[in-house]
Amino acid sequence: MTIMKVENMALTYTGSWTVRQVDRASLGSLHESCNEADTHAAAFWEGCFGAMRLFASTGPSLGIAEVWIDGELRSSIDLYAPDDGNEACVFSMELAPGFHTVEIRKSGRKHPLSSAYSITIDHLTAALARPERAVFRQIVCIGDSITFGANVEDRPRQLFGRKLQAMLSAPVSIHGLSGASISRIASVLDAVAAPREPDLILWLAGMNDRDPREPLLQGIGRLRALMPRTKLIMSNIPYNTHYTEVQNETKAFGVLQVCRQLGIPCADLYAATRGQRSLHLPEDTVHPNADGHTLIAALFYKEIMKLEQP
């Protein structure tokens, strides 16, 4: 089985949570719930797997977390410790391989010595299983230099497309054109994507367009004309300090706006990485490193699972 690392930024959250920058955390940040005695905070993830582990921090102001799998309470975890601790495995479980849902809830309870009720989430790991319903048998990744893997030392092994190939047990081809605009990528779809007759296209877009909205509308129109039965999942660009905040938001929100307009699933990479700079080292511009590609793969996987399940 492929072991998948699911960073806290790739989970879905409800209730009140804060992203804390913590050096000892997996990617230098973790999610922490509010410290009140309520039960409103929860985090969700789903996938096809046969075993999972939860990693979290412990400390003097942390409460009790509950782990629910497939709607059933499996464990209550006391995160209290006299001193702040490094991220550690606080829960593990073997399951029959298949599709499972995971929910991590704030219980609203705490150790008598704890000063608050917060819970933390650093990351999960899951031993992935092949989806029972193999909906997608041929997947194509298209995009610019991020998809190509600029700033990834071990190419192509560490690219998000190659990681997804292992995670889904399905062939994934990768076509990243460095410096290419959305219009340029759309212009070569007939040469690089259509001949493979993909069931699914993953398109990370927007970095090389000042405003991606109109080019993306046209590009998606061309994709649908060439491959009318092919499903599409988009992603916007990651947070970075190379562009200004206004430039980044125009690029990232433009992709989201088009996806909402057309009803296309979109992995919100910009929101997941906001304030996170370690993913761009050592280059420190706009291109994610191998850890960043792991996160991109997890975000795309989350969207793919929504389409895989009936």
C-alpha positions in Angstrom: 0.0 0.0 0.0 1.1 3.6 -0.7 1.4 5.7 2.5 -0.1 9.1 2.0 0.7 12.0 4.2 -2.3 14.4 4.6 -1.1 17.7 6.0 -3.5 19.6 8.3 -4.1 22.2 5.5 -5.6 19.5 3.3 -8.5 18.7 5.8 -11.9 20.2 5.7 -12.8 22.2 8.9 -16.0 23.4 10.6 -16.2 25.6 13.7 -13.5 27.9 15.0 -9.9 27.0 14.1 -6.6 29.0 14.0 -3.5 28.2 11.8 -0.5 28.4 14.1 3.1 28.7 12.9 5.0 26.2 15.0 8.6 25.2 14.1 8.2 21.7 15.5 5.1 20.9 13.3 5.4 18.9 10.2 5.4 21.8 7.7 5.9 24.5 10.3 2.2 25.0 11.0 -0.8 23.2 12.6 -4.5 23.8 13.1 -5.7 24.5 16.7 -9.3 24.9 17.7 -10.6 27.6 20.0 -10.1 27.0 23.7 -13.7 27.2 24.9 -15.7 24.3 26.3 -17.8 23.7 23.2 -18.1 20.9 20.7 -18.4 23.0 17.5 -14.9 22.4 16.0 -14.3 19.4 13.7 -12.0 18.3 10.9 -12.9 15.9 8.1 -11.1 13.7 5.6 -12.1 10.7 3.5 -10.4 8.3 1.2 -9.8 4.7 0.3 -7.4 3.2 2.9 -6.7 0.3 5.2 -4.9 2.0 8.1 -4.5 5.5 9.5 -2.5 7.5 12.0 -3.2 10.9 13.5 -0.4 13.2 14.6 -0.9 16.1 17.0 0.8 18.3 19.5 0.3 17.9 23.3 0.5 20.6 25.9 -0.8 22.2 29.2 -3.7 24.0 27.6 -5.1 21.2 25.4 -8.2 19.2 25.8 -9.7 15.9 24.6 -10.2 15.1 20.9 -12.5 12.4 19.6 -11.8 10.3 16.5 -14.8 9.1 14.6 -14.4 6.7 11.6 -17.4 5.9 9.4 -19.6 7.7 11.8 -18.6 5.7 14.8 -16.6 7.0 17.8 -13.3 5.0 17.9 -11.2 6.9 20.5 -11.1 9.8 22.9 -7.6 11.3 23.0 -6.3 13.4 25.9 -3.9 15.9 24.5 -2.9 17.3 27.9 0.8 17.3 28.9 2.6 19.3 31.6 4.8 20.9 28.9 4.5 21.6 25.2 5.4 18.5 23.2 6.5 17.9 19.7 4.1 16.4 17.1 3.5 12.7 17.9 1.3 9.9 16.8 -1.7 10.1 19.2 -4.0 7.6 17.4 -3.6 4.7 15.0 -6.1 2.1 13.7 -6.2 -0.8 11.2 -9.3 -1.1 9.0 -10.5 -3.3 6.2 -9.2 -1.7 3.0 -12.0 0.4 1.4 -13.6 3.8 1.5 -13.7 5.4 5.0 -14.5 8.8 6.5 -12.5 10.3 9.3 -13.8 13.1 11.6 -11.7 14.6 14.4 -13.9 16.4 16.9 -13.3 18.8 19.8 -15.0 17.0 22.7 -15.5 20.0 25.0 -13.8 18.0 27.7 -10.3 18.2 29.2 -7.9 16.7 31.8 -8.5 18.3 35.2 -5.0 19.9 35.1 -5.4 21.4 31.6 -6.1 25.1 31.4 -8.3 25.0 28.3 -10.2 22.8 25.8 -8.3 23.3 22.5 -7.3 20.4 20.3 -4.6 20.4 17.6 -4.1 18.6 14.3 -0.7 18.3 12.6 -1.2 15.7 10.0 -2.6 12.2 9.1 -1.0 9.3 7.4 -3.1 6.7 5.6 -2.2 3.4 3.9 -4.1 3.8 0.7 -6.1 1.1 -1.0 -7.2 1.0 -4.7 -10.6 2.5 -5.0 -13.3 -0.2 -5.4 -14.9 1.9 -8.2 -12.1 2.6 -10.6 -13.9 5.5 -12.3 -10.7 7.1 -13.7 -8.4 4.9 -15.6 -6.4 7.5 -17.5 -5.5 10.9 -15.8 -3.6 13.8 -17.4 -2.1 16.7 -15.4 -1.7 20.0 -17.3 -0.3 23.3 -16.3 2.8 25.5 -16.1 6.1 25.2 -14.4 4.5 24.2 -11.1 3.1 21.1 -12.8 6.4 20.6 -14.5 8.1 20.6 -11.1 10.4 23.6 -11.0 12.0 23.6 -7.6 11.5 19.9 -7.1 14.9 18.2 -6.8 13.8 14.6 -7.5 11.8 14.9 -10.6 9.6 13.2 -11.7 9.3 10.9 -8.7 8.2 13.8 -6.3 5.8 15.5 -8.7 2.2 15.7 -7.5 1.1 13.8 -10.7 3.5 10.9 -9.9 2.3 10.8 -6.3 -1.3 10.6 -7.4 -0.4 7.8 -9.7 0.7 5.7 -6.7 -2.2 6.9 -4.6 -4.9 6.0 -7.1 -3.3 3.0 -8.7 -4.0 4.6 -12.1 -1.8 5.9 -14.9 -1.1 9.7 -14.7 0.7 11.6 -17.4 2.2 15.0 -16.6 2.4 17.9 -19.0 3.8 21.1 -17.5 4.9 23.9 -19.8 7.2 26.3 -18.0 6.2 30.0 -18.4 3.0 29.0 -20.3 -0.2 31.1 -20.0 -3.6 29.5 -19.8 -4.2 30.3 -23.5 -0.9 28.6 -24.5 -1.7 25.5 -22.5 -5.2 25.4 -24.1 -3.7 25.7 -27.5 -1.8 22.4 -27.2 -4.6 20.3 -25.6 -5.1 18.5 -28.9 -1.5 17.4 -29.0 -0.7 16.6 -25.3 -4.0 15.6 -23.7 -6.7 14.5 -26.2 -4.6 11.6 -27.8 -4.5 9.9 -24.4 -8.4 9.9 -24.1 -8.3 10.8 -20.4 -11.2 10.2 -18.0 -9.9 13.1 -15.9 -7.8 16.2 -16.4 -6.2 18.0 -13.4 -5.3 21.6 -14.3 -3.3 23.8 -12.0 -3.7 27.3 -13.5 -3.3 31.0 -13.1 0.4 31.8 -12.4 1.3 33.3 -15.7 -1.9 35.3 -16.3 -2.5 38.7 -14.8 -6.2 37.9 -14.7 -7.1 34.3 -15.5 -10.8 34.6 -15.8 -11.4 35.2 -19.5 -8.5 32.9 -20.7 -9.7 30.1 -18.5 -13.3 30.4 -19.7 -12.0 30.1 -23.3 -9.6 27.3 -22.3 -12.2 25.2 -20.6 -14.5 25.7 -23.6 -11.8 24.3 -25.9 -11.1 21.4 -23.5 -14.8 20.5 -23.5 -15.0 20.7 -27.3 -12.0 18.4 -27.7 -12.9 16.0 -24.8 -16.6 16.3 -24.0 -16.8 13.3 -21.7 -13.6 14.0 -19.8 -14.0 15.2 -16.2 -12.0 18.3 -15.0 -10.7 19.3 -11.6 -8.9 22.7 -11.4 -6.5 24.2 -8.8 -5.4 27.7 -8.3 -1.8 28.8 -7.5 -0.2 28.5 -4.0 0.4 31.4 -1.7 3.7 33.0 -2.4 5.7 36.3 -1.8 6.9 36.6 -5.4 3.7 38.4 -6.4 1.9 41.1 -4.4 -1.1 40.2 -2.4 -3.4 41.9 -4.9 -1.7 40.0 -7.8 -2.0 36.7 -6.0 -5.6 37.2 -5.1 -6.5 38.2 -8.6 -4.9 35.1 -9.9 -6.2 32.7 -7.2 -9.7 34.1 -6.9 -10.1 34.4 -10.7 -9.7 30.6 -11.0 -12.1 30.0 -8.2 -14.7 32.4 -9.7 -14.6 30.6 -13.1 -14.9 27.2 -11.4 -18.0 28.3 -9.4 -19.5 29.8 -12.5 -19.1 26.6 -14.5 -19.7 24.1 -11.6 -16.2 22.7 -11.8 -14.4 21.2 -8.7 -11.4 23.3 -7.6 -8.7 22.5 -5.1 -8.1 25.8 -3.3 -4.4 25.6 -3.0 -4.0 29.3 -2.3 -6.2 29.2 0.8 -4.5 26.0 2.0 -1.0 27.5 1.8 -1.7 31.1 2.8 1.2 32.4 5.0 3.2 29.2 4.4 6.6 29.9 3.0 8.5 26.7 3.7 6.9 25.0 0.7 8.8 27.2 -1.7 12.3 26.6 -0.3 15.1 26.6 -1.4 14.0 28.7 -4.4 11.7 30.9 -2.4 9.6 32.3 -5.3 6.4 30.7 -6.6 7.3 27.1 -7.2 6.4 24.5 -4.5 9.1 22.0 -3.4 8.5 18.2 -3.0 6.6 18.8 0.3 4.4 21.3 -1.6 3.7 18.7 -4.3 2.7 16.3 -1.5 0.1 18.8 -0.4 -1.1 19.5 -3.9 -1.6 15.7 -4.4 -3.6 15.5 -1.2 -5.8 18.4 -2.2 -6.5 16.9 -5.7 -7.0 13.5 -4.1 -9.7 15.0 -1.8 -11.6 16.3 -4.9 -11.1 13.1 -6.8 -12.7 11.1 -4.0 -15.8 13.2 -4.2 -16.1 12.2 -7.8 -15.2 8.5 -7.2 -17.9 7.9 -4.7 -21.5 7.4 -5.8 
